[in-house]
Structures are given as structure tokens and as C-alpha cells.
């Protein structure tokens, strides 16, 4: 998550992250964020990444919200019987 997207008053704590190349660095993790996609809400956490200007949602959060990930077509597919949507809001 880019730092400017972190809501004011959000709880932050340090965490050590490991990269694919073996590096380890300290980042901040934002706790207790509410993520809403098409009226579906979950509470989650996010690592604050310096220099990043876009957000990256993980597959576990998307699945908890009721979306399958179609890797072949690069799309989100709602579980059968759920409403489709394309908008996400972080509050």
C-alpha cells in the first residue's frame, strides 16, 4: 500500500519482510483496514511500501471477498450467485 493511501489514525507497526532475492528489510504494516469491494467488506492489513503509487491486493483478500482469480485472462470472477463489480474503496 502506498503511504498516502494509509488512512489517518491507522495503527502501524514494524514488520520484517523477505524478498525473492533473499533481502530482508523492515516495513510498516497497517492494521485493521476495512476493504470494500462492491458492497462486500473485510478487515485486513497491508504492508506500507515506500515509493509505491498503486495498491496491490492479495489473493486471500480477494477470495475472502468472493472473487476467483482468472490468471489466464487477468480478471476477477465473482463466485457463482454473487454480483460482479469493478470498484474498490479503502476506508
Secondary structure, 3 states (H helix, E strand, C coil): CCHHHCCCCCEEEEEEEECCCCCEEEEEEEEEEEEEECCEEEEEEEEECCCCCCCCCCHHHHHHCCEEEECCCCEEEECCCCCCCCCEEEC
